[in-house]
Amino acid sequence: MNALSQFAPASAEIFLTFAACTVLLVDVFLPDRYRVWSYFLALAAVAGTALVLVATAPAEPVVTLSGAFVADSLSQLLKLFTCAVVAVTFLYAKDYLRARSLFQGEYYVLGLLAMLGIFVMISAHSMLSLYLGLEIMSLSLYAMVAFNRESPLAAEAAMKYFILGAIATGCFLYGTSILYGVTGSLDLGEISRRATALDGLDVHLLVALSFILVGVAFKFGAVPFHMWLPDVYQGAITPVTLFIGTAAKIASLAMIFRVLVDGLGPMHASWADMLAVLAVLSMAVGNVVAIAQTNIKRMLAYSTISHVGFILLGVLAGTTSGYQAAVYYTLAYVIMAAAAFGMIILLSRAGFEAEALEDFRGLNARSPWFAAIMLIVMFSMAGVPPLLGFYAKFSVLAAVIEVGRTWLAIAGVVFSVIGAFYYLRVVKLMYFDEPVEHAPLVAGSDLRLVLSVNGLLVLALGIFPQALLAITAVVR
Amino acid sequence: MIEAVIFYFFGAVLLGAAIGVIASRNPVHSAMFLVLSFFTSAFIWLLLEAEFLAIVLVLVYVGAVMVLFLFVVMMLDVAPDRLQGGFTAYAPQALVIVALVVAMLGVVLWAQPGQLSMLEAPPRAPPDASNTEALGAVLYTEYVYAFELAAVLLLVAIVAAIVLTMRKRPGLKAQDVPAQLAVRREERVRLVRMKPERDE
């Protein structure tokens, strides 16, 4: 392989880097009235990246750049999905930012750079590139959380996110350094070989695994490493919450796959039990605490925590069907979360944040169509058939039962039933209560259209689950 | 033997300095403790035959980063007495958690002696081996991806810092240089015709 062809599998990342720099430079010279061009350029950058991805799709897994980078079917799938999610996030954000005079090109530049970090994490084949990708994503997200500098709540959220994120990264790095001491390599393939040779039960490997898992659980927001999540979701402006709740979750999934499955796969017996504890705690705390929330962003934050529990269930099964279920669940959750946060953006307007549950009161009287969309999304999150969330939960539970961990499946079902309460409460507020607000919804037609498509996708993929199932079947 | 003594001596100083960073009330003292911990880690890196990195640590972190840091700390109006109590307020819970983690690590590590599976230490480099050359040989070849990513990381840091600090505040007093240069005499100087006054 000559020097340049080594870089070919990373074409999408290279394109994205150049595109982000272009948007950054163009934005500097744009007068304020043409600011919308930064947005169009950012969308074009995402679309271009997707095109480059498709054009350079590898036929079989390629490890290149001295073992630091891998391109396989999993990376291809997650990256394409990230492109779609980021594009939708940018679109939802446009009107919201404009109404609050926060419409700056930096939101899009930071978003593109965070997307680059996510890409790097998805394609990481060494602990070093995984760490660098994680840092690129996290740094961009810290700045995005603090984006609204007038809001003390946002500053507090950014501070918490930053400090707790730094501690999590510290744990991750500490585990990585022990791992390096034991295996003598940062390359995930080499780590896997060495862990197999050590039979996966070596005590130093276990210590390294624990610290790495703490870091991963922090980024994922699994209990007991979830404290940052509700505050960040509430404090950040909704388009940023949307980004953290969707695209960043794909990165967390990629991180868990690369480290635990690709790298420490031989230690499955050890980490499966650790993940089981995290998963049950996440489902319990997430679903129970969400009931007590009056702020819908906080409620969705705790709902995220409970969904993370489900994703971890899929991963810990350790079988192909378990991994497929975890990917399926993550993609399904991302679609649903995008629609839910999109609804908050739709109901908000200049000087008014539709953050309280009360703001959804009587939505049916104000806009039957969007009340129906929200109904679909809430039912789907609760796991009601025939919606997307039902098949996600179903496939995870099936995978868990398949490996004989029936108790985990029972816990999952019980906590889902408890969780159904707060989703249904939103539906009750929308349909059976009198509206307190009568102002018509102000939103651009592009937001209305994409949000409708997003909501209908939850329904359509629920009625025809084969579509998404077929896509996730590429995960080995 | 002598190496072990040196290692444990600097390790102990490093730990003490690290505790000093978070325990001292005065931010300037914290910064100085951080300088001390950078110096001692540089010595430990020297023991690991990473001479170039040790020198870079001292030059860049102690020489540049920490000096800048000290400037910032001294310019910020941080009254030490306002920070009092913050450290000890959460100390009980923190100590319990730290004790738990240390105890668990201890149990795990000491319960299974003889299972040390650390890699063999690499052989000593010959006296004329060049650390810098070895780094240079891999930095742009084997680690080019990580190198470029680190560059992007710095770009992110720059963009984030500018986003968070550059803003147009209302009532900001700033010079408008083009307006100052374009000013004309008529706007600044007013000739007043006065009647000559005479002392009566």
Interface residues (C-beta under 8 A of the other chain):
Chain A: A10 T17 C21 L24 L65 S66 A68 F69 Q104 E106 V109 L110 L113 L116 G117 V120 S126 L128 S129 L132 G133 E135 I136 L139 S140 Y142 A143 A146 F147 R149 G181 V182 T183 G184 L198 D202 V203 H204 L205 L206 V207
Chain B: L105 V108 L109 Q112 Q115 L116 S117 M118 L119 T141 E142 Y143 V144 Y145 A146 L149 A150 V152 L153 L155 V156 A157 V159 A160 I162 V163 L164 R167
